[in-house]
């Protein structure tokens, strides 16, 4: 394993696969104590051939340079680029939501970040570097000949523009030793990242995912952004996919963990032994402990598909009075997606929406976007109670504020935050929960004080080493962070001697326009640098502590977020003073 440690970065599978390929070609280089397993899709023989790229005459591309070009003879395009010093072609669109990668940011190190949601790819191999993308990109050799450039590949792969990760695996025996068994508790983004990461890296032992959601891992952000309820569109992978990787999906609820005996207990009475345990149980929406909110009907929270179905059913043919309590991201997104045909009101305790994260000035900009959809706001407000409807006393009819204001309501949606879903651990004497109910973990997301146990996603407080972090503990409720943490855990299980690599937290939100955000301001910021044309909906906000930029947010300024995400990872962000003087981060060129 010494050679592997020298050659690989901990959060990329590319170097590992290169070493595996060399080993397979030269079996005498691997001793019995250095056995390496390679798992991949069932071999599929295709006919590769050369295809000419339209209008391209040279492979002389500079670092960071990229061009989306047509492939002659095929109804397809590829992205021709300089991949860390080598010119080749890859699939042209992000495998997450299809963003054009030509508009992304390509660093000198060959990392390509999507301009929309922060997915990152290794352009040398096409492998995934950062969430939320799950499928990798195909890579095609480029050749310059007689004043033209050709790529080599099979037509179907070129046209598809993406490839599935190496997931297929067959556990050698049903009675595989417990020393090889991983149990993942949870069925969200973090769990999916861990499971796919394990199989992609060649983990050959049994993998069990225990989830109480009632379905396979979904694209959860679509719940609050669109109230989508169609599982065929929400689920990232189908049952056959997990079956192909010999991953056992158990629909049950975990009620306890015997850390000493390494056993997970479920509501149905089953017990599941593990050698490594990954806790990824997410968050539980908070309720309001006020009169009426816990007994009246048509008062909802939003966390899963059933919640979205219940809200959609209550809205019905529209024309409803909807009161949303909470002016953070879930509440604001729900206001935006339910405003068409309904009377929507948001109640918030802050002066402006999202003030804690984005600040008063930027929060006011976002408020204008949502107000343009007809949404009304009651800010700096405190809720007193909910009263029943006169037409149906079993359902909510109004929300009352402490200043005496009465807001008629057919539907109330609570968006007042989530708590770490760790109820099943509260009586466990072998684990210590933090004050907020989370689990403290290290850089590998290993739970402090427990052996062979990891925690990721909403339930994990981890040391943050990004700009301004100084290793202080944070708990970040981002979809991307959970999935990246899952991949980090997979790497640590397969290669425990490799050091984890920092990833920049990224999230996005539909707030009348698309908000991009990267970095972390959990421990506060003391100044804001606002660039661009806020009145035109094109702006970038930099959140600083001293001279250090700890986070940024933007609207209408892609790919600034992608540029900053890479620069934060490299610790190369410009200072507050430079940004106040008008420096455009895109003018700095490809990150290096």
QUIJO-V979535 format. One line per field, one symbol per residue. psi: psi as a letter, one per 20 degrees, with the letter a starting at -180 (. if undefined). burial: 1 if it has 24 or more other ideal C-beta (glycine too) atoms within 12 Angstrom, else 0. A space follows every 50 residues. Layout:
psi = ???
burial = ???
This chain:
psi = ighghhhqqhkpighghgggggghhmhiiprhikppqpprqppopqoqrq pqppjpiqjnqqpiqqppqqopiqmrqropronlippaqrqiqpjfjjqo ihjaporhjjpopqigjjqpqoihiiqpgqrjqhqrqqpppppppljrpq qprqghgghgjrqqrohpqophqhlqqhijppppoqkbgggghgghgghh jjpirqppooqjhjrrprmhhighhikpiohhhhphqrhhghhhjlpopp nrppirpnhgilppqrhijqpoqqhppoolibqppqrplrphhjhqrkoq rohahhghggghhhgcjakqopppopkaggggghggiihojroppppqir gqqkhhgirgghhhghghghhijjpqpnrkqppgrpqqqhhniiqqhqpp rijippoqphppppmkrqqpmkhiihjoiiqpqrhjjrpprahjkpppiq pkpqprbijpoqppjapigkjqpqoplqggggghhghggghhghmiippq ppqppprqqolhropqpqbpkhjrqiqpoorbnhhjkoqppppqocipoh rqqqpkkqlgggghgghhhiljqrrggghhjjpohhiiapq.
burial = 00010001111111111111001000000000000111110000000001 11100100101011111111100101111111110011111111111010 11111111111111111111111111111111111111111100000011 11101011011111111110100000000111111111111111111111 11111111111110111111111111111010011110001100111111 01111111100101110000011111111111111111010110011111 11111011011101100001111111111111111111100111111111 01111111100111111111101011111010101111100000111111 10000011111111111111110110010010110111111111111101 01111111111111111110001111111111111111111111100101 11111111111111111111111010111111010000111111100111 111111111111111111110111010010000011010110
